[in-house]
Amino acid sequence: MGLIEGALGALLGRGGGPAKTILRGVMGMVAGGGLSKVLSAFKDKGMGAQADSWVSTGDNEPLTADQVRQALSPEQLQQIADRAGISVDEAADQVAAALPEVVNQVTPDGQVPADADVDAQLKQVEADLQV
């Protein structure tokens, strides 16, 4: 089992049925040029060290549901929650678990790659996890 299957696979196992939908939502946020926007949102709210840790090759600093609510728009969270059929609070909690791991997976060299490379990494994650 590789890192992708291990880290994100554990999140999928922990989150039950909605977890795949949450993971798809998080992946959608970072796809198509969204990675830089997501990282900037966290940095703008004073969570730059955390966001940088997800990109770096070291350990990921954890994220809380409250921090997710601070950085993401209520509309983003509501949309993810609606798609997963769960409350916004549950969605924030699951996004907090998934986002650092997704960012970590699409930045394997410790740098924010070109958008096309992020999208290629996301396709690999989708294939590996059958998301």
ROVODREN-545638 format. One line per field, with one value per residue (C-alpha): x, y, z. Coordinates in nm, 2 decimals. Layout:
% residues N
east: X;...
north: Y;...
up: Z;...
***
This chain:
% residues 131
east: 0.00;0.14;0.12;-0.19;-0.38;-0.26;-0.32;-0.63;-0.76;-0.77;-0.97;-1.21;-1.25;-1.30;-1.56;-1.80;-2.02;-1.99;-1.61;-1.57;-1.80;-1.60;-1.27;-1.41;-1.51;-1.17;-1.00;-1.23;-1.12;-0.76;-0.81;-0.79;-0.57;-0.75;-0.46;-0.30;-0.64;-0.70;-0.35;-0.39;-0.73;-0.56;-0.26;-0.49;-0.65;-0.32;-0.27;0.03;0.26;0.00;-0.06;0.31;0.35;0.11;0.32;0.65;0.81;0.78;0.49;0.15;0.03;-0.33;-0.63;-0.95;-1.31;-1.32;-1.01;-1.18;-1.49;-1.26;-1.08;-1.35;-1.67;-1.99;-2.11;-1.82;-1.88;-2.26;-2.21;-1.98;-2.21;-2.52;-2.34;-2.23;-2.57;-2.42;-2.43;-2.19;-2.02;-1.96;-1.83;-1.59;-1.46;-1.40;-1.25;-1.01;-0.90;-0.88;-0.74;-0.39;-0.35;-0.48;-0.24;0.04;-0.03;-0.03;0.29;0.53;0.84;0.76;0.66;0.34;0.35;0.20;-0.18;-0.15;0.08;-0.17;-0.45;-0.24;-0.16;-0.54;-0.62;-0.37;-0.53;-0.87;-0.75;-0.56;-0.85;-1.13;-1.29
north: 0.00;0.34;0.67;0.77;0.46;0.48;0.84;0.92;0.57;0.59;0.91;0.73;0.44;0.67;0.89;0.63;0.69;1.07;1.06;1.00;1.29;1.51;1.40;1.47;1.82;1.89;1.76;1.99;2.29;2.23;2.13;2.37;2.63;2.61;2.50;2.84;3.00;2.75;2.80;3.18;3.16;2.99;3.22;3.53;3.41;3.37;3.00;3.03;2.81;2.53;2.57;2.57;2.25;2.07;2.17;2.10;1.75;1.74;1.66;1.82;2.05;1.96;2.17;2.21;2.24;2.60;2.69;2.55;2.77;3.07;3.01;2.88;3.06;2.94;2.87;2.63;2.44;2.43;2.29;2.02;1.93;1.92;1.69;1.46;1.47;1.58;1.89;2.18;2.10;1.74;1.87;2.12;1.84;1.60;1.88;1.96;1.60;1.56;1.90;1.87;1.52;1.62;1.92;1.70;1.45;1.70;1.87;1.58;1.79;2.04;2.31;2.42;2.27;2.40;2.36;2.08;1.89;1.93;1.80;1.50;1.42;1.44;1.20;0.96;0.99;0.93;0.62;0.49;0.54;0.48;0.80
up: 0.00;-0.10;0.07;-0.13;-0.05;0.32;0.42;0.21;0.22;0.60;0.57;0.34;0.58;0.88;0.70;0.58;0.27;0.25;0.27;-0.11;-0.18;0.06;-0.10;-0.45;-0.32;-0.18;-0.49;-0.69;-0.49;-0.57;-0.94;-1.23;-1.06;-0.73;-0.53;-0.51;-0.42;-0.14;0.00;-0.02;0.16;0.45;0.44;0.44;0.76;0.94;0.88;0.64;0.85;0.83;0.46;0.40;0.60;0.36;0.07;0.23;0.24;0.62;0.85;0.78;1.05;1.14;1.05;1.26;1.14;1.28;1.07;0.76;0.83;0.86;0.53;0.31;0.21;0.37;0.02;-0.05;0.27;0.21;-0.14;-0.02;0.27;0.04;-0.21;0.07;0.25;0.58;0.80;0.74;1.07;0.96;0.62;0.79;1.01;0.71;0.49;0.78;0.77;0.39;0.27;0.42;0.28;-0.07;-0.08;0.04;-0.24;-0.52;-0.40;-0.37;-0.43;-0.16;-0.41;-0.56;-0.91;-1.23;-1.26;-1.52;-1.28;-0.99;-1.22;-1.32;-0.96;-0.88;-1.16;-1.01;-0.67;-0.82;-1.00;-0.69;-0.46;-0.71;-0.61
***
